[in-house]
Amino acid sequence: MKVKIFYFLLPLLMILSACKNGADSIPELSTMVFNALKAQKQSMLSQCEPSTDEMEKAFEFYLSDTTHTKEARKRDALDKTASVKMSLNQGFANVERGAIERKIDWSKTSIKDFKYVVSDHKENYKDAKVRIIIATGSMKNVILYNAYLFGNRWYLMSDLAWEE
């Protein structure tokens, strides 16, 4: 599945590097993700993702089967974009539910550290497994996500969850 995601997202490189969302670094992106969770606002998390329009353009341009009609390619791009967005929205909801189960009081929670491992696949394309270590009093928890560097911007693209 991970290799499939890599090949699925790699062609987005050129188009997504022009997006205004995302962050200059993984620590900046992690802070943005944390702040969205702390504020419990999905709209803030969307600033960590590539824009819907840019994702659609990238999918339509790079991932379309050229034997299909233009309308079919557009429909495929819309479906792929919706799938990525739905996955991120579900991840946000799952993390919010997990915070309630863990009895996390966001007003008393702060970031203690970031840890990440970057995989360098091709020029201007990298991905990273990210861990945000948070603390509420003496209780510590870890939020996980996958980040992708397209051009010069890091984006939240998948697997937003609690570490078990």
ROSELUM-799837 format. One line per 8 residues: number of its first residue (from 1); their letters; for each residue x, y, z of N, C-alpha, C. Coordinates in steps of 0.001 Angstrom, whole numbers. Layout:
N
NUM> A> X,Y,Z,X,Y,Z,X,Y,Z ~ ...
//
This chain:
164
1> MKVKIFYF> 827,-1198,0,0,0,0,864,1253,0 ~ 1977,1247,781,2830,2426,875,3482,2741,-461 ~ 3909,1718,-1192,4510,1938,-2507,3458,2502,-3460 ~ 2242,2002,-3347,1148,2483,-4190,892,3974,-3930 ~ 872,4372,-2657,667,5780,-2318,1796,6623,-2884 ~ 3038,6134,-2780,4187,6868,-3314,3997,7148,-4800 ~ 3679,6136,-5582,3513,6327,-7020,2255,7123,-7345 ~ 1276,7058,-6458,40,7808,-6638,285,9303,-6429
9> LLPLLMIL> 1133,9658,-5454,1349,11056,-5104,2539,11703,-5806 ~ 3492,10923,-6246,4690,11469,-6871,4410,12423,-8027 ~ 3508,12118,-8949,3270,13028,-10078,2691,14382,-9688 ~ 2245,14528,-8466,1694,15806,-8038,2780,16860,-7828 ~ 4021,16448,-7856,5160,17293,-7524,5109,18670,-8156 ~ 5043,18742,-9426,5145,20028,-10111,3967,20945,-9804 ~ 2769,20427,-9845,1608,21282,-9622,1492,21690,-8159 ~ 1691,20761,-7241,1501,21072,-5836,2569,21996,-5281
17> SACKNGAD> 3727,22041,-5897,4768,22919,-5376,4368,24385,-5502 ~ 3364,24681,-6311,2899,26062,-6467,1773,26416,-5477 ~ 1308,25463,-4682,238,25725,-3724,709,26675,-2630 ~ -245,27392,-2046,81,28302,-951,-100,27630,398 ~ -777,26511,439,-941,25777,1688,364,25082,2029 ~ 356,24341,3116,1546,23610,3508,2479,24468,4338 ~ 3718,23999,4470,4691,24669,5336,6089,24559,4747 ~ 6969,25399,5241,8362,25395,4789,9170,24254,5400
25> SIPELSTM> 8705,23721,6535,9466,22679,7232,8514,21725,7938 ~ 9034,20578,8326,8221,19611,9069,7839,20154,10449 ~ 8756,20791,11186,8320,21371,12471,7210,22416,12307 ~ 7294,23242,11266,6225,24222,11019,4913,23512,10697 ~ 4958,22493,9842,3756,21738,9496,3188,21040,10728 ~ 4051,20474,11544,3598,19790,12760,2912,20757,13715 ~ 3437,21959,13816,2803,22978,14657,1431,23344,14105 ~ 1324,23448,12787,36,23741,12157,-972,22620,12431
33> VFNALKAQ> -530,21368,12289,-1406,20213,12558,-1848,20240,14021 ~ -898,20424,14936,-1219,20477,16370,-2214,21591,16673 ~ -1975,22775,16128,-2871,23911,16398,-4284,23653,15879 ~ -4403,22987,14737,-5731,22639,14210,-6445,21664,15141 ~ -5705,20681,15637,-6298,19713,16561,-6662,20377,17886 ~ -5755,21214,18374,-5999,21903,19640,-7229,22807,19552 ~ -7382,23502,18425,-8536,24376,18225,-9786,23580,17821 ~ -9583,22306,17475,-10653,21423,17009,-11355,22009,15794
41> KQSMLSQC> -10543,22514,14851,-11072,23145,13639,-10510,22468,12398 ~ -11384,21763,11712,-11024,21096,10458,-10502,22105,9438 ~ -11064,23306,9426,-10640,24323,8457,-9168,24697,8626 ~ -8679,24674,9857,-7259,24964,10088,-6384,23829,9550 ~ -6872,22597,9673,-6112,21462,9155,-6014,21532,7635 ~ -7032,22068,6993,-7021,22182,5532,-5864,23039,5033 ~ -5360,23942,5857,-4212,24766,5475,-2925,23934,5396 ~ -2954,22741,5959,-1799,21842,5925,-1794,20979,4667
49> EPSTDEME> -2912,20972,3953,-3103,20111,2789,-2968,20922,1503 ~ -2653,20267,402,-2727,20964,-886,-4184,21361,-1141 ~ -4407,22420,-1885,-5779,22837,-2169,-6466,21797,-3057 ~ -7777,21745,-2953,-8573,20812,-3751,-8357,21059,-5242 ~ -8404,22317,-5658,-8224,22643,-7077,-6878,22168,-7599 ~ -5831,22395,-6822,-4496,21994,-7263,-4373,20470,-7321 ~ -4972,19783,-6344,-4944,18315,-6387,-5686,17797,-7608 ~ -6845,18369,-7891,-7616,17937,-9057,-6826,18129,-10343
57> KAFEFYLS> -6189,19289,-10477,-5395,19562,-11677,-4257,18555,-11813 ~ -3584,18285,-10712,-2463,17347,-10744,-2926,15948,-11116 ~ -3997,15483,-10483,-4509,14153,-10793,-4956,14061,-12247 ~ -5650,15078,-12719,-6141,15062,-14093,-4983,15080,-15088 ~ -3977,15888,-14813,-2871,16046,-15745,-1900,14862,-15716 ~ -1541,14421,-14511,-485,13419,-14381,-958,11976,-14235 ~ -2115,11772,-13653,-2515,10407,-13325,-3649,9881,-14183 ~ -3976,10590,-15207,-5086,10165,-16057,-4630,9151,-17090
65> DTTHTKEA> -5523,8251,-17383,-5304,7299,-18468,-5605,8040,-19768 ~ -4599,8256,-20577,-4769,9061,-21792,-5672,8387,-22820 ~ -5993,7123,-22608,-6920,6456,-23529,-8370,6800,-23195 ~ -8593,7388,-22013,-9941,7777,-21613,-10291,9153,-22179 ~ -11566,9421,-22261,-12018,10728,-22734,-11642,11799,-21709 ~ -11676,13041,-22122,-11364,14140,-21220,-12325,14153,-20034 ~ -13588,13880,-20297,-14590,13848,-19231,-14285,12729,-18230 ~ -13877,11577,-18727,-13535,10454,-17844,-12300,10776,-17007
73> RKRDALDK> -11315,11431,-17610,-10110,11823,-16869,-10457,12827,-15772 ~ -11334,13765,-16078,-11765,14761,-15096,-12498,14077,-13947 ~ -13381,13151,-14273,-14134,12408,-13253,-13171,11602,-12373 ~ -12178,10945,-12977,-11185,10191,-12209,-10410,11111,-11265 ~ -10035,12287,-11758,-9295,13252,-10931,-10146,13709,-9752 ~ -11415,13967,-9999,-12321,14373,-8919,-12464,13264,-7884 ~ -12581,12016,-8348,-12696,10872,-7433,-11442,10712,-6578 ~ -10268,10811,-7180,-9011,10659,-6438,-8841,11780,-5416
81> TASVKMSL> -9178,12995,-5818,-9089,14134,-4903,-10042,13947,-3735 ~ -11258,13556,-4020,-12246,13329,-2967,-11774,12244,-2006 ~ -11130,11213,-2524,-10632,10133,-1691,-9556,10618,-716 ~ -8615,11412,-1209,-7555,11956,-340,-8172,12856,716 ~ -9057,13752,312,-9698,14681,1255,-10529,13917,2296 ~ -11266,12906,1852,-12081,12125,2769,-11206,11404,3794 ~ -10095,10864,3337,-9175,10176,4233,-8623,11136,5291 ~ -8251,12346,4885,-7733,13328,5844,-8825,13793,6813
89> NQGFANVE> -10036,13988,6311,-11148,14374,7179,-11453,13285,8202 ~ -11404,12028,7754,-11648,10911,8668,-10539,10829,9713 ~ -9301,11048,9291,-8182,11058,10236,-8361,12118,11306 ~ -8795,13317,10902,-9047,14400,11855,-10119,13986,12857 ~ -11223,13440,12364,-12312,13006,13243,-11850,11908,14198 ~ -11052,10969,13699,-10548,9882,14545,-9622,10405,15639 ~ -8778,11368,15302,-7878,11946,16306,-8697,12706,17347 ~ -9708,13420,16914,-10570,14138,17864,-11264,13156,18818
97> RGAIERKI> -11802,12055,18280,-12442,11038,19136,-11420,10423,20089 ~ -10210,10163,19565,-9152,9605,20406,-8745,10540,21531 ~ -8800,11834,21274,-8469,12818,22314,-9479,12754,23458 ~ -10738,12564,23105,-11782,12436,24132,-11550,11162,24940 ~ -11265,10057,24255,-10998,8784,24939,-9780,8877,25854 ~ -8784,9645,25435,-7557,9812,26223,-7685,10905,27279 ~ -8857,11538,27310,-9135,12616,28265,-8125,13764,28136 ~ -7861,14132,26889,-6924,15228,26629,-7662,16553,26734
105> DWSKTSIK> -7157,17420,27583,-7668,18781,27710,-6763,19649,26835 ~ -7256,19987,25642,-6423,20711,24680,-5929,22047,25231 ~ -6692,22670,26116,-6264,23962,26656,-5023,23833,27534 ~ -4763,22625,28012,-3598,22383,28872,-2556,21507,28178 ~ -2685,21346,26868,-1802,20458,26117,-815,21274,25297 ~ 409,20791,25254,1446,21475,24473,2308,20453,23735 ~ 3036,20949,22751,3977,20099,22017,5250,19987,22843 ~ 5716,18774,23029,6973,18552,23744,8131,18317,22787
113> DFKYVVSD> 7836,17681,21630,8923,17368,20699,8333,16908,19366 ~ 9189,16904,18349,8869,16352,17032,9934,15314,16729 ~ 9543,14265,16091,10502,13286,15578,10024,12913,14194 ~ 10963,12771,13278,10566,12379,11930,11727,11724,11205 ~ 11351,10885,10253,12304,10210,9388,11921,10569,7960 ~ 12871,11128,7226,12618,11562,5855,13182,10534,4883 ~ 12383,10172,3903,12835,9309,2809,12979,10185,1572 ~ 14141,10149,974,14443,10971,-201,14321,10091,-1436
121> HKENYKDA> 13235,10256,-2191,12972,9389,-3332,13520,9939,-4642 ~ 13230,11181,-4916,13650,11825,-6154,13885,13291,-5865 ~ 14518,13968,-6803,14741,15398,-6627,13404,16103,-6415 ~ 13359,16968,-5423,12172,17746,-5077,10988,16907,-4612 ~ 11222,15654,-4250,10146,14844,-3683,10697,14022,-2532 ~ 10113,14212,-1379,10471,13448,-196,9179,13162,566 ~ 9236,12138,1393,8134,11935,2325,8723,11695,3694 ~ 7908,11881,4709,8386,11738,6075,7304,11122,6946
129> KVRIIIAT> 7736,10252,7826,6894,9717,8893,7136,10635,10081 ~ 6060,11269,10567,6205,12289,11595,5509,11866,12881 ~ 6169,12173,13993,5605,11950,15328,5599,13286,16057 ~ 4425,13708,16523,4320,14900,17360,4076,14408,18781 ~ 5024,14668,19666,4886,14244,21049,4240,15395,21815 ~ 3070,15118,22399,2338,16144,23128,2225,15756,24595 ~ 2012,16760,25445,1869,16505,26878,720,17327,27436 ~ -61,16654,28272,-1104,17303,29057,-753,16985,30502
137> GSMKNVIL> -167,17946,31182,354,17664,32516,1475,16647,32394 ~ 1383,15549,33139,2413,14505,33067,2082,13425,32037 ~ 892,13504,31459,465,12513,30474,1022,12884,29086 ~ 1674,11906,28435,2206,12125,27092,1497,11231,26091 ~ 1300,11773,24888,704,11038,23774,1450,11407,22512 ~ 1257,10589,21472,1939,10835,20206,923,10822,19067 ~ 980,11865,18247,167,11965,17037,1072,11649,15859 ~ 601,10807,14960,1366,10401,13785,733,10968,12523
145> YNAYLFGN> 1564,11218,11509,1053,11542,10181,2165,11383,9160 ~ 1786,11325,7902,2748,11295,6805,2747,12652,6132 ~ 3938,13170,5912,4108,14456,5226,4828,14206,3911 ~ 4535,15046,2941,5175,14944,1631,5719,16302,1248 ~ 6940,16316,759,7561,17535,250,7415,17539,-1255 ~ 6675,18517,-1759,6521,18710,-3191,7155,20051,-3502 ~ 8211,20041,-4297,8917,21288,-4570,9556,21759,-3280 ~ 9103,22887,-2773,9683,23430,-1543,8683,23532,-393
153> RWYLMSDL> 7544,22837,-470,6518,22905,566,6196,21512,1106 ~ 6052,21416,2418,5634,20186,3080,4122,20203,3272 ~ 3482,19037,3025,2029,18914,3143,1662,17687,3961 ~ 576,17806,4704,-63,16667,5336,-831,15948,4249 ~ -539,14648,4051,-1217,13935,2975,-1914,12648,3412 ~ -1496,12054,4534,-2152,10794,4898,-1820,10374,6319 ~ -2595,9401,6777,-2354,8640,7998,-2284,9450,9291 ~ -3141,10452,9436,-3232,11205,10679,-3900,10298,11708
161> AWEE> -3177,10010,12824,-3694,9050,13811,-2915,9167,15119 ~ -3435,8496,16124,-2723,8365,17413,-1779,7175,17334 ~ -649,7287,17968,250,6136,18098,-331,5237,19181 ~ -403,3961,18872,-967,3002,19841,107,2441,20730
//
